[in-house]
Amino acid sequence: MSQKEQEKFSLDKKNDPKKGLRLPDGKPRFIVWIYLAIFVALMIHLLFFVNGIEPNEVEYSTFLDNVSKGYIQEVSIVNDQLVDGKYTQNAIRDGLVEVNPPTQNLLTGPDPESVGRFTSQMPADHDLVQFLVDYNSTARLEGNTEVIFKAERREDWLGGILVWLIPLAFILAMWVFLMRRMNPGSQILNIGKNKAILFDTMGDLKITFKDVAGLEEAKEEVVEIIDFLKTPEKFTRLGGKLPKGVLLVGAPGTGKTLLAKAVAGEAEVPFFSLSGSDFVEMFVGVGAARVRDLFKQAKEKAPCIIFIDEIDAIGRSRGRGNMMGANDERENTLNQLLVEMDGFNTDSGVIIMAATNRPDVLDSALMRPGRFDRQIMLDKPDKRERAEIFKVHTLNLILDDGVNQEILAAQTPGFAGAEIANVCNEAALLAAREDKDAIDMDDFEKSIDRVIAGLEKKNKIISPGEKRIVAYHEAGHAVAGWFLEHTDPVVKVSIIPRGLAALGYAQYLPEERYLYTREALIDRMVMAVGGRVAEDIIFNQISTGAQNDLERITKMAYAMVVDYGMSEKLGYVSYNLSGGNDGPVFLKPYSDATALLIDEEVKAIIADVRSRARKLLEEHSDELETMAQALLEKEVLGARELVEILGPRPFGEYIEFSSVGPKSVEVSGDGAGTAEEEISTEPGQTNSE
């Protein structure tokens, strides 16, 4: 649909006969007549009642003196405060008094009758009437001209209106300002209005598909949505119905919101953007009222897109977590959303787009066909897509000629678009901190290192004994991973403290895979426990630095037995206790005897892993000692130094990078850290101690 067709369509909808003629912004046209009437009234007042030259004002004593001399012809006492008089013609002709020229009216021109008129302010303590009566009595006896005087009351209606209107308007403006600033009573007058931000086609925000990289498959899915908005008759001519809702599902930072904005930019239609929490308020019924107002406004702007970010804030399954007798306002909001999505006509040109990273918690009624008809998955980008994302985020950066986006993409497996943007920004800040003219690869490598493992703690003092333990611990990880078949190649080992509690770390280059065999899981567990086993072999004692290693191998062992059915004693059984969540499990779907068998199987797996790691490190004790001494001397070993110490890797090809690795990290600390998931289906999992 072209721009002119959209404007005509929008104007036709606003000029609904039931609503009367309306302006392009949707306001009724009778408002124009109200504005015009106010303008005409002001112009009439200006032309007929405003004079260009005010009458001559004289002192009150001068006025009394002129009365005594017989220069005054008539006097009007206005509101007992002002004297409005006129000189005699003899006094004007003989030049005995000073007069102003005729007053000018903007419409009628000069007024001859205004010649010789004057004004004077009368004191409150002077009796002018008695003074004039006494003067006329004397003038009558002497045969002089008497002064004609009268009392007059004048009403300044315009001044009165302004006197009352201006303070009232000021008080009203202050009240509205205070009510808007108050919390939680902010926007008290518009409490039921939606908080959607409208990105119209005439706005300065214009995002298209060229601004979105790494989402080729998702783009293909939404191209049809754009065709629906541009040419709906193409799809409805055969009796088909336009989709009502499109749900974007993906991990945080994969570009769900950006893709929705690109759809609006490509379709050239208004785009309402808001989050699920915008419907939540402390007042009962506000969420449902905002939903109604949102859809009402969207219908007036149709064709358009409504985008609700983080829809799980209001779209969670009903009946979960409610206290007995409590009124769940979120459920009322969800009910209204379900009614609106099922209520408006399919040919209204309004398409709902929503984004979430937790589709498992959404209500089934929201996910049924007829509401969110389509679900588009946004996975983390692969190597080729990451290179494209790097090109987009480095477009406005000043880069050195040696920067290669392909290498950067290979060094960042598992990174989402938001994380890549953070890497580029950190690299620019690091280069600016060192007063460089351009950003080089070293800045990007430091940036990746900083994003992965945290800020380098240069001032953290470690005792020589602790430093030796960390060196052998990290060497144990690296040696175990180097000589195992199903582990990722090591690209960097460091014993420089980083992050909150990390005393050292080892970086790996994980391959992008989605399935893991039992042998692969066992090898990864051997690599994870290699640091603890190295401490036991060298020092004949163990430290707290392997806490995260033990947590990870325990979770992986339980996942193999309970979830993946990799135990011969239990067989092909999956209890799936986690259900995709990390919360506690209160109901176990097996007996106590089975629980005992599970514990025995887990202990057997971990014992086998420990013995394999000990045997492997004892076979390569020379390499372990050499690497630990090299770490104590250099503190950081890159991929080239690892090959020189350990020799060619028996499994897989040697991959050389400068000095920094990708996202998968082994971090050895002092026992503090966050446990990672037992096994990740995403490439490039981060392993922290």
C-alpha positions as CSV (number, residue, x, y, z in Angstrom):
1,M,0.0,0.0,0.0
2,S,1.5,3.3,-1.0
3,Q,1.8,6.4,1.1
4,K,-1.1,8.2,-0.6
5,E,-3.3,5.1,-0.4
6,Q,-2.5,4.8,3.3
7,E,-3.3,8.5,3.9
8,K,-6.6,8.2,2.0
9,F,-7.4,4.9,3.8
10,S,-6.7,6.6,7.2
11,L,-8.7,9.7,6.3
12,D,-11.7,7.7,5.1
13,K,-11.7,5.8,8.4
14,K,-11.5,9.0,10.4
15,N,-14.3,10.6,8.3
16,D,-16.8,8.0,9.5
17,P,-20.4,9.2,9.0
18,K,-21.2,8.0,12.5
19,K,-18.4,10.1,14.0
20,G,-18.7,13.1,11.7
21,L,-15.9,14.8,9.6
22,R,-12.5,14.7,11.2
23,L,-9.1,16.3,10.7
24,P,-6.1,14.3,9.6
25,D,-5.0,13.9,13.2
26,G,-8.4,12.4,14.1
27,K,-9.9,15.4,15.9
28,P,-13.5,16.5,15.1
29,R,-13.7,19.3,12.6
30,F,-16.1,21.4,14.7
31,I,-13.0,22.3,16.8
32,V,-11.8,24.4,13.9
33,W,-15.0,26.5,14.1
34,I,-14.5,27.0,17.8
35,Y,-11.0,28.3,17.2
36,L,-12.2,30.6,14.3
37,A,-15.0,32.1,16.6
38,I,-12.5,32.9,19.3
39,F,-10.2,34.6,16.7
40,V,-13.1,36.7,15.2
41,A,-14.1,37.8,18.7
42,L,-10.6,39.0,19.5
43,M,-10.4,40.8,16.2
44,I,-13.7,42.6,16.8
45,H,-12.6,43.7,20.2
46,L,-9.3,44.9,18.7
47,L,-11.0,46.9,15.9
48,F,-13.9,48.5,17.7
49,F,-12.8,48.8,21.3
50,V,-9.1,49.4,21.2
51,N,-8.0,53.0,20.4
52,G,-4.6,53.8,19.0
53,I,-4.1,57.0,21.1
54,E,-5.3,57.4,24.7
55,P,-6.9,60.7,25.9
56,N,-4.7,63.3,27.6
57,E,-4.2,62.6,31.3
58,V,-3.7,65.7,33.6
59,E,-3.0,66.1,37.3
60,Y,-6.0,66.5,39.5
61,S,-4.9,69.9,40.8
62,T,-4.5,71.1,37.2
63,F,-8.0,69.9,36.5
64,L,-9.4,71.9,39.5
65,D,-7.5,74.9,38.4
66,N,-9.0,74.6,34.9
67,V,-12.5,74.4,36.3
68,S,-11.9,77.6,38.3
69,K,-10.8,79.4,35.2
70,G,-13.8,78.2,33.2
71,Y,-11.9,76.0,30.8
72,I,-14.0,72.8,31.4
73,Q,-17.2,72.2,29.5
74,E,-18.4,68.8,30.9
75,V,-17.2,66.2,33.4
76,S,-18.1,62.5,33.9
77,I,-17.2,60.9,37.3
78,V,-16.4,57.3,36.4
79,N,-16.7,54.7,39.3
80,D,-15.9,57.5,41.9
81,Q,-12.2,57.1,40.8
82,L,-11.7,58.6,37.3
83,V,-12.6,62.0,35.9
84,D,-13.4,62.0,32.2
85,G,-13.9,65.5,30.9
86,K,-13.8,67.9,27.9
87,Y,-12.3,71.3,27.5
88,T,-14.4,74.3,26.2
89,Q,-13.9,75.2,22.5
90,N,-12.7,78.7,23.5
91,A,-9.9,77.2,25.7
92,I,-8.9,74.9,22.8
93,R,-9.0,77.6,20.2
94,D,-7.1,80.1,22.2
95,G,-4.4,77.5,23.2
96,L,-5.0,78.0,26.8
97,V,-4.8,74.3,27.5
98,E,-2.6,71.5,26.1
99,V,-4.6,68.8,24.2
100,N,-3.7,65.6,22.3
101,P,-4.7,65.0,18.6
102,P,-7.8,63.0,17.8
103,T,-7.9,59.4,18.9
104,Q,-7.4,56.8,16.2
105,N,-9.7,53.7,15.8
106,L,-8.3,50.9,13.7
107,L,-11.6,50.5,11.8
108,T,-13.2,54.0,11.7
109,G,-10.2,56.2,11.7
110,P,-9.8,59.5,13.6
111,D,-12.6,60.7,15.9
112,P,-13.2,64.5,15.9
113,E,-15.3,64.3,19.0
114,S,-12.2,63.1,21.0
115,V,-10.4,66.4,20.5
116,G,-10.1,68.2,23.8
117,R,-10.9,65.2,26.0
118,F,-8.9,64.5,29.1
119,T,-8.8,62.2,32.1
120,S,-7.6,62.6,35.7
121,Q,-7.4,60.3,38.7
122,M,-9.7,61.6,41.6
123,P,-8.5,61.3,45.2
124,A,-10.8,59.3,47.5
125,D,-10.9,62.2,50.1
126,H,-12.1,65.0,47.8
127,D,-15.8,65.8,47.2
128,L,-15.8,66.7,43.6
129,V,-19.5,67.0,43.3
130,Q,-19.8,69.6,46.0
131,F,-16.9,71.5,44.4
132,L,-18.7,71.5,41.0
133,V,-22.0,72.6,42.7
134,D,-20.3,75.5,44.4
135,Y,-18.6,76.5,41.1
136,N,-21.8,76.4,39.1
137,S,-23.6,78.6,41.8
138,T,-20.8,81.2,41.5
139,A,-20.8,80.9,37.6
140,R,-24.6,81.4,37.5
141,L,-24.4,84.6,39.5
142,E,-21.5,86.0,37.5
143,G,-23.0,84.9,34.1
144,N,-20.3,82.4,33.2
145,T,-20.8,79.0,31.6
146,E,-21.7,76.2,34.0
147,V,-19.9,72.8,34.0
148,I,-22.1,69.9,33.1
149,F,-21.3,66.9,35.3
150,K,-22.7,63.4,35.8
151,A,-21.8,60.2,37.6
152,E,-21.1,57.1,35.5
153,R,-20.3,53.4,36.2
154,R,-18.3,51.4,33.6
155,E,-17.8,47.6,33.6
156,D,-14.5,46.3,32.2
157,W,-15.8,42.8,31.3
158,L,-12.6,41.7,29.5
159,G,-10.4,42.7,32.5
160,G,-12.8,41.0,34.9
161,I,-12.6,37.8,32.9
162,L,-8.8,37.9,32.8
163,V,-8.7,38.6,36.5
164,W,-10.6,35.4,37.2
165,L,-9.4,33.3,34.3
166,I,-5.7,33.7,34.7
167,P,-5.5,32.6,38.3
168,L,-7.9,29.7,37.7
169,A,-5.9,28.5,34.7
170,F,-2.7,28.7,36.7
171,I,-4.2,26.7,39.6
172,L,-5.6,24.1,37.2
173,A,-2.2,23.8,35.4
174,M,-0.4,23.4,38.8
175,W,-2.9,20.7,39.8
176,V,-2.5,18.7,36.6
177,F,1.3,19.0,36.9
178,L,1.4,17.8,40.5
179,M,-1.0,14.9,39.7
180,R,1.2,13.8,36.9
181,R,4.3,14.0,39.0
182,M,2.8,12.1,41.9
183,N,3.5,8.4,42.3
184,P,1.5,6.1,42.4
185,G,-1.2,8.5,41.3
186,S,0.7,9.6,38.1
187,Q,-1.5,10.1,35.0
188,I,-4.5,9.9,37.3
189,L,-6.7,11.5,34.6
190,N,-5.5,9.0,31.9
191,I,-5.1,6.0,34.1
192,G,-6.9,3.8,31.6
193,K,-5.0,5.0,28.6
194,N,-2.4,2.7,27.1
195,K,1.3,3.5,27.3
196,A,2.2,2.4,23.8
197,I,4.8,4.5,21.9
198,L,3.8,5.1,18.3
199,F,6.5,4.9,15.7
200,D,4.6,6.4,12.7
201,T,5.8,6.3,9.1
202,M,6.4,10.1,9.2
203,G,8.8,9.7,12.2
204,D,12.5,9.9,12.1
205,L,13.0,6.3,13.3
206,K,13.3,4.1,10.2
207,I,14.6,0.6,10.7
208,T,14.6,-1.9,7.8
209,F,16.0,-5.3,7.1
210,K,19.3,-3.9,6.1
211,D,19.8,-2.9,9.7
212,V,19.2,-6.4,10.9
213,A,21.9,-9.0,10.3
214,G,22.1,-12.7,11.2
215,L,18.4,-13.5,11.1
216,E,17.9,-14.7,7.5
217,E,15.5,-17.5,8.3
218,A,13.4,-15.3,10.6
219,K,13.3,-12.6,7.9
220,E,11.9,-15.1,5.4
221,E,9.2,-15.9,7.9
222,V,8.1,-12.3,8.4
223,V,8.3,-11.3,4.8
224,E,4.8,-12.7,4.4
225,I,3.6,-10.6,7.3
226,I,4.8,-7.5,5.3
227,D,2.9,-8.7,2.3
228,F,-0.2,-9.1,4.4
229,L,0.0,-5.4,5.4
230,K,0.9,-4.1,2.0
231,T,-1.4,-6.1,-0.2
232,P,-4.0,-7.8,2.0
233,E,-6.4,-8.4,-1.0
234,K,-3.8,-10.7,-2.5
235,F,-4.4,-13.2,0.3
236,T,-8.0,-12.6,1.0
237,R,-9.3,-12.9,-2.6
238,L,-9.4,-16.7,-2.3
239,G,-11.2,-16.7,1.0
240,G,-8.1,-16.8,3.2
241,K,-7.8,-14.9,6.5
242,L,-5.0,-12.7,7.6
243,P,-3.0,-13.9,10.6
244,K,-3.8,-12.2,13.9
245,G,-0.7,-12.8,15.9
246,V,3.0,-13.6,15.4
247,L,5.1,-14.7,18.4
248,L,8.8,-14.2,18.3
249,V,10.6,-16.7,20.5
250,G,14.3,-16.6,21.2
251,A,17.0,-16.2,23.8
252,P,17.7,-12.7,25.2
253,G,19.7,-10.5,22.8
254,T,18.8,-12.4,19.6
255,G,17.0,-9.4,18.1
256,K,13.3,-10.0,18.6
257,T,12.5,-6.3,19.2
258,L,14.8,-5.2,16.4
259,L,13.2,-7.6,14.0
260,A,9.7,-6.3,14.9
261,K,10.8,-2.7,14.2
262,A,12.3,-3.8,10.9
263,V,8.9,-5.4,9.9
264,A,7.2,-2.1,10.7
265,G,9.8,-0.1,8.7
266,E,9.6,-2.4,5.7
267,A,5.8,-2.4,5.7
268,E,5.6,1.4,6.2
269,V,2.8,1.3,8.7
270,P,2.4,2.7,12.2
271,F,4.0,0.6,14.9
272,F,2.8,0.6,18.5
273,S,5.5,-0.6,20.9
274,L,5.0,-1.4,24.6
275,S,6.0,-4.0,27.1
276,G,3.9,-6.5,29.0
277,S,4.6,-4.6,32.3
278,D,3.0,-1.5,30.9
279,F,-0.5,-3.0,31.5
280,V,0.3,-3.7,35.1
281,E,-1.0,-1.1,37.7
282,M,-1.9,-1.0,41.3
283,F,-5.6,-0.1,40.5
284,V,-8.1,-2.9,39.7
285,G,-9.2,-3.0,36.1
286,V,-6.6,-0.7,34.7
287,G,-4.8,-3.4,32.7
288,A,-8.0,-4.4,30.9
289,A,-8.9,-0.8,30.3
290,R,-5.4,-0.2,28.7
291,V,-5.8,-3.2,26.5
292,R,-9.2,-1.9,25.2
293,D,-7.7,1.5,24.6
294,L,-4.7,0.1,22.8
295,F,-6.8,-1.9,20.3
296,K,-9.2,1.0,19.8
297,Q,-6.3,3.3,18.9
298,A,-4.8,0.6,16.7
299,K,-8.0,0.2,14.7
300,E,-8.1,3.9,14.0
301,K,-4.5,3.7,12.7
302,A,-5.0,0.5,10.7
303,P,-3.2,-1.0,8.9
304,C,-0.6,-1.2,11.8
305,I,1.4,-3.4,14.0
306,I,1.1,-3.8,17.8
307,F,4.3,-5.1,19.4
308,I,4.2,-6.3,23.0
309,D,7.7,-7.0,24.3
310,E,8.1,-9.5,27.2
311,I,4.5,-10.7,26.8
312,D,5.0,-13.3,29.5
313,A,4.5,-10.5,32.1
314,I,0.8,-10.7,31.4
315,G,0.5,-13.9,29.4
316,R,1.4,-16.5,32.0
317,S,-0.8,-19.4,32.5
318,R,-3.9,-18.6,34.5
319,G,-4.3,-20.2,37.9
320,R,-0.6,-20.5,38.8
321,G,0.7,-19.1,42.0
322,N,-2.6,-17.4,43.1
323,M,-3.3,-17.1,46.8
324,M,-6.7,-18.3,48.0
325,G,-9.2,-15.5,47.7
326,A,-6.9,-13.2,45.9
327,N,-7.9,-11.2,42.8
328,D,-5.2,-11.6,40.2
329,E,-5.2,-8.4,38.2
330,R,-2.9,-10.0,35.7
331,E,-5.4,-12.6,34.8
332,N,-8.1,-10.0,34.1
333,T,-5.6,-8.2,31.8
334,L,-4.9,-11.5,30.0
335,N,-8.6,-12.3,29.7
336,Q,-9.2,-8.9,28.0
337,L,-6.3,-9.5,25.7
338,L,-7.7,-12.8,24.7
339,V,-11.1,-11.2,24.0
340,E,-9.6,-8.4,21.9
341,M,-7.5,-10.8,19.8
342,D,-10.4,-13.0,19.1
343,G,-12.9,-10.1,18.7
344,F,-11.7,-7.7,16.1
345,N,-12.3,-8.5,12.4
346,T,-9.6,-10.4,10.6
347,D,-9.5,-7.8,7.8
348,S,-9.0,-4.8,10.0
349,G,-5.3,-4.7,9.2
350,V,-4.1,-5.0,12.8
351,I,-1.4,-7.6,13.4
352,I,-0.2,-8.4,16.9
353,M,3.5,-9.2,17.3
354,A,4.9,-10.3,20.7
355,A,8.3,-11.4,21.9
356,T,9.3,-13.7,24.8
357,N,12.2,-15.9,25.8
358,R,9.9,-18.1,28.0
359,P,7.2,-19.6,25.7
360,D,6.7,-22.5,28.1
361,V,5.0,-20.3,30.7
362,L,2.5,-18.7,28.3
363,D,-1.2,-19.5,28.6
364,S,-2.5,-22.2,26.2
365,A,-5.4,-20.0,25.2
366,L,-3.0,-17.4,24.0
367,M,-1.1,-19.8,22.0
368,R,-4.0,-21.5,20.2
369,P,-4.5,-20.9,16.4
370,G,-6.6,-17.9,15.8
371,R,-4.7,-15.8,18.3
372,F,-0.9,-16.2,17.9
373,D,-1.1,-18.1,14.6
374,R,2.6,-18.2,14.0
375,Q,5.7,-18.8,16.1
376,I,9.0,-17.7,14.8
377,M,12.1,-19.0,16.4
378,L,15.2,-16.8,16.7
379,D,18.2,-18.9,17.4
380,K,21.7,-17.6,18.3
381,P,23.6,-16.8,15.1
382,D,26.1,-19.2,13.5
383,K,29.6,-18.2,12.4
384,R,28.5,-16.7,9.1
385,E,25.7,-14.7,10.7
386,R,28.0,-13.5,13.4
387,A,30.4,-12.1,10.8
388,E,27.5,-10.2,9.3
389,I,26.5,-8.9,12.7
390,F,30.0,-7.7,13.3
391,K,29.9,-5.9,10.0
392,V,26.7,-4.1,11.0
393,H,28.0,-3.0,14.5
394,T,31.4,-1.9,13.1
395,L,29.9,0.1,10.3
396,N,30.2,3.4,12.2
397,L,33.5,2.5,13.9
398,I,37.0,3.6,12.8
399,L,38.7,0.2,12.2
400,D,42.3,-0.7,11.5
401,D,43.0,-2.4,8.2
402,G,43.9,-5.6,10.0
403,V,40.5,-6.1,11.6
404,N,38.9,-9.3,10.2
405,Q,35.2,-9.9,11.0
406,E,35.5,-13.5,10.0
407,I,38.1,-14.2,12.7
408,L,36.1,-12.3,15.3
409,A,33.0,-14.4,14.4
410,A,35.1,-17.6,14.8
411,Q,36.3,-16.4,18.2
412,T,32.8,-15.7,19.6
413,P,30.7,-18.9,19.2
414,G,27.4,-18.7,21.1
415,F,27.3,-14.9,21.2
416,A,24.0,-13.3,20.5
417,G,23.6,-10.0,18.6
418,A,23.5,-7.9,21.8
419,E,26.7,-9.5,23.1
420,I,28.4,-8.8,19.8
421,A,27.3,-5.2,20.0
422,N,28.8,-5.1,23.5
423,V,32.1,-6.5,22.3
424,C,32.3,-3.8,19.6
425,N,31.5,-1.0,22.0
426,E,34.0,-2.2,24.5
427,A,36.7,-2.4,21.8
428,A,36.0,1.2,20.8
429,L,36.2,2.3,24.5
430,L,39.5,0.5,25.0
431,A,41.0,2.0,21.8
432,A,39.9,5.5,22.9
433,R,41.3,5.0,26.4
434,E,44.7,4.3,24.8
435,D,44.4,7.3,22.4
436,K,44.5,5.2,19.3
437,D,43.5,6.5,15.9
438,A,41.7,3.3,14.9
439,I,40.4,0.1,16.6
440,D,42.7,-2.9,15.9
441,M,42.4,-6.6,16.5
442,D,44.1,-6.4,19.8
443,D,41.3,-4.1,21.1
444,F,38.7,-6.6,20.0
445,E,40.6,-9.5,21.6
446,K,40.8,-7.6,24.9
447,S,37.2,-6.7,24.6
448,I,36.1,-10.4,24.1
449,D,38.3,-11.3,27.0
450,R,36.7,-8.7,29.2
451,V,33.2,-9.7,28.2
452,I,33.9,-13.4,28.8
453,A,35.9,-13.5,32.0
454,G,35.4,-10.0,33.5
455,L,37.6,-7.1,34.2
456,E,41.3,-7.9,34.9
457,K,42.3,-7.5,38.5
458,K,45.8,-6.0,38.2
459,N,45.9,-5.0,41.9
460,K,44.8,-8.2,43.3
461,I,47.6,-9.7,45.4
462,I,47.9,-13.5,45.5
463,S,50.4,-15.4,47.6
464,P,53.0,-17.5,45.8
465,G,51.4,-20.7,47.3
466,E,48.0,-19.9,45.9
467,K,49.5,-18.9,42.6
468,R,51.1,-22.4,42.3
469,I,47.8,-24.1,43.1
470,V,46.0,-22.0,40.4
471,A,48.7,-22.7,37.9
472,Y,48.6,-26.5,38.3
473,H,44.7,-26.4,38.5
474,E,44.5,-24.6,35.1
475,A,47.2,-26.8,33.6
476,G,45.2,-29.9,34.7
477,H,42.2,-28.5,32.8
478,A,44.2,-27.7,29.7
479,V,46.1,-31.1,29.6
480,A,43.0,-33.1,30.2
481,G,41.1,-31.3,27.5
482,W,44.0,-31.4,25.0
483,F,44.3,-35.2,24.9
484,L,40.6,-36.1,25.0
485,E,38.7,-36.8,21.8
486,H,35.3,-35.2,22.5
487,T,36.5,-31.9,24.2
488,D,36.9,-28.5,22.7
489,P,40.4,-27.3,21.8
490,V,42.1,-24.9,24.3
491,V,43.1,-21.6,22.9
492,K,44.2,-19.7,26.0
493,V,45.2,-20.3,29.6
494,S,45.7,-17.6,32.2
495,I,46.3,-17.3,35.9
496,I,45.6,-13.5,36.0
497,P,42.7,-12.8,38.3
498,R,39.6,-11.6,36.6
499,G,36.0,-10.9,37.6
500,L,34.6,-11.0,41.1
501,A,36.4,-14.1,42.4
502,A,38.2,-15.7,39.5
503,L,41.9,-16.5,40.1
504,G,42.5,-18.0,36.6
505,Y,40.7,-19.3,33.6
506,A,41.1,-21.4,30.5
507,Q,39.4,-20.6,27.2
508,Y,38.1,-23.2,24.7
509,L,36.9,-23.0,21.1
510,P,33.7,-25.1,21.2
511,E,32.3,-26.5,18.0
512,E,28.7,-25.5,17.2
513,R,26.8,-28.7,18.0
514,Y,23.4,-29.6,19.3
515,L,23.7,-33.3,20.2
516,Y,26.1,-34.9,22.7
517,T,26.9,-38.6,23.0
518,R,27.6,-40.4,26.3
519,E,31.3,-40.5,25.4
520,A,31.3,-36.7,24.8
521,L,29.7,-36.0,28.1
522,I,32.1,-38.2,29.9
523,D,35.1,-36.5,28.2
524,R,33.8,-33.1,29.2
525,M,33.4,-34.2,32.8
526,V,37.0,-35.6,32.8
527,M,38.2,-32.2,31.5
528,A,36.1,-30.4,34.2
529,V,37.5,-32.4,37.0
530,G,41.1,-32.3,35.7
531,G,41.9,-29.2,37.8
532,R,40.9,-30.9,41.1
533,V,42.8,-34.1,40.2
534,A,45.9,-32.2,39.3
535,E,45.9,-30.5,42.7
536,D,45.6,-34.0,44.4
537,I,48.5,-35.4,42.3
538,I,50.9,-32.5,42.8
539,F,50.2,-31.3,46.3
540,N,48.5,-34.4,47.8
541,Q,45.7,-32.1,49.0
542,I,42.7,-30.3,47.5
543,S,41.4,-26.7,47.7
544,T,38.1,-24.9,47.3
545,G,38.9,-23.7,43.8
546,A,37.1,-26.7,42.2
547,Q,33.6,-25.9,43.6
548,N,32.1,-24.9,40.3
549,D,33.8,-27.9,38.6
550,L,32.1,-30.3,41.1
551,E,28.7,-28.6,40.7
552,R,28.9,-28.9,36.9
553,I,29.9,-32.6,36.8
554,T,27.3,-33.4,39.4
555,K,24.5,-31.8,37.4
556,M,25.8,-33.4,34.2
557,A,25.9,-36.9,35.9
558,Y,22.3,-36.5,37.2
559,A,21.2,-35.3,33.8
560,M,22.7,-38.4,32.2
561,V,20.9,-40.7,34.6
562,V,17.6,-39.0,35.2
563,D,16.9,-37.0,32.0
564,Y,18.8,-38.6,29.1
565,G,18.4,-42.3,30.0
566,M,22.1,-43.0,29.7
567,S,22.2,-45.5,32.6
568,E,22.2,-49.3,32.0
569,K,20.6,-50.0,35.4
570,L,17.7,-47.6,35.0
571,G,17.3,-48.1,31.2
572,Y,15.7,-45.8,28.8
573,V,13.8,-43.7,31.4
574,S,13.6,-39.9,31.5
575,Y,12.0,-38.3,34.5
576,N,12.9,-34.8,33.3
577,L,12.8,-33.3,36.8
578,S,13.8,-29.8,35.8
579,G,11.3,-29.4,33.0
580,G,13.5,-26.8,31.5
581,N,13.5,-24.8,34.7
582,D,16.2,-24.3,37.4
583,G,13.7,-24.1,40.3
584,P,13.5,-26.7,43.1
585,V,11.6,-30.0,42.5
586,F,9.1,-30.8,45.2
587,L,7.6,-34.0,43.7
588,K,9.8,-36.8,42.4
589,P,8.1,-39.2,40.1
590,Y,9.9,-42.3,41.4
591,S,10.2,-44.4,44.5
592,D,12.9,-44.2,47.3
593,A,14.5,-47.4,45.9
594,T,14.8,-45.7,42.5
595,A,16.3,-42.6,44.1
596,L,18.9,-44.8,45.8
597,L,19.7,-46.4,42.5
598,I,20.1,-43.0,40.9
599,D,22.5,-41.8,43.6
600,E,24.6,-45.0,43.2
601,E,24.7,-44.5,39.4
602,V,25.8,-40.9,39.7
603,K,28.5,-41.8,42.2
604,A,29.7,-44.5,39.9
605,I,29.9,-42.2,36.9
606,I,31.8,-39.5,38.9
607,A,34.2,-42.1,40.3
608,D,34.9,-43.4,36.8
609,V,35.5,-39.8,35.6
610,R,37.9,-39.2,38.5
611,S,39.9,-42.3,37.8
612,R,40.1,-41.6,34.1
613,A,41.3,-38.0,34.8
614,R,44.0,-39.3,37.2
615,K,45.2,-41.9,34.8
616,L,45.4,-39.3,31.9
617,L,47.3,-36.7,34.0
618,E,49.7,-39.3,35.3
619,E,50.5,-40.4,31.8
620,H,51.2,-36.8,30.8
621,S,52.8,-35.6,34.0
622,D,55.7,-34.1,32.2
623,E,53.4,-31.9,30.1
624,L,51.5,-30.9,33.2
625,E,54.6,-29.8,35.0
626,T,56.0,-27.9,32.0
627,M,52.7,-26.1,31.5
628,A,52.4,-25.1,35.1
629,Q,55.9,-23.7,35.2
630,A,55.2,-21.8,32.0
631,L,52.1,-20.3,33.5
632,L,54.0,-19.3,36.6
633,E,56.6,-17.6,34.4
634,K,54.4,-15.9,31.7
635,E,50.9,-16.0,33.4
636,V,49.2,-16.2,30.0
637,L,49.7,-18.9,27.4
638,G,48.2,-18.6,23.9
639,A,47.4,-21.2,21.3
640,R,50.9,-21.2,19.8
641,E,52.6,-21.7,23.3
642,L,50.2,-24.6,24.0
643,V,51.2,-26.4,20.9
644,E,54.9,-25.9,21.7
645,I,54.4,-27.4,25.2
646,L,51.8,-30.1,24.6
647,G,52.6,-30.9,21.0
648,P,50.1,-31.3,18.2
649,R,46.6,-32.1,19.4
650,P,45.8,-35.8,18.8
651,F,42.2,-35.2,17.9
652,G,41.1,-32.4,15.5
653,E,43.1,-29.8,13.7
654,Y,45.1,-27.1,15.3
655,I,43.3,-23.8,15.1
656,E,45.4,-20.7,15.7
657,F,44.1,-17.4,17.0
658,S,46.1,-14.5,18.2
659,S,45.7,-14.5,22.0
660,V,42.1,-14.7,22.9
661,G,39.4,-17.3,22.8
662,P,35.7,-17.5,22.4
663,K,32.9,-17.5,24.9
664,S,33.4,-20.9,26.5
665,V,35.6,-20.3,29.5
666,E,37.0,-22.3,32.5
667,V,37.5,-19.9,35.4
668,S,39.2,-21.1,38.6
669,G,38.4,-19.1,41.7
670,D,38.5,-19.4,45.4
671,G,35.3,-21.5,45.7
672,A,32.8,-18.8,44.8
673,G,30.9,-18.7,41.5
674,T,27.7,-19.6,39.7
675,A,26.9,-23.1,38.6
676,E,26.2,-23.6,34.9
677,E,23.6,-25.9,33.4
678,E,24.4,-29.6,33.3
679,I,24.6,-29.6,29.5
680,S,23.7,-26.9,27.1
681,T,22.2,-27.4,23.6
682,E,23.6,-24.0,22.6
683,P,27.1,-23.7,21.3
684,G,29.6,-21.9,23.4
685,Q,28.4,-22.5,26.9
686,T,30.2,-20.5,29.6
687,N,31.8,-22.6,32.4
688,S,32.6,-20.5,35.5
689,E,34.1,-21.4,38.8
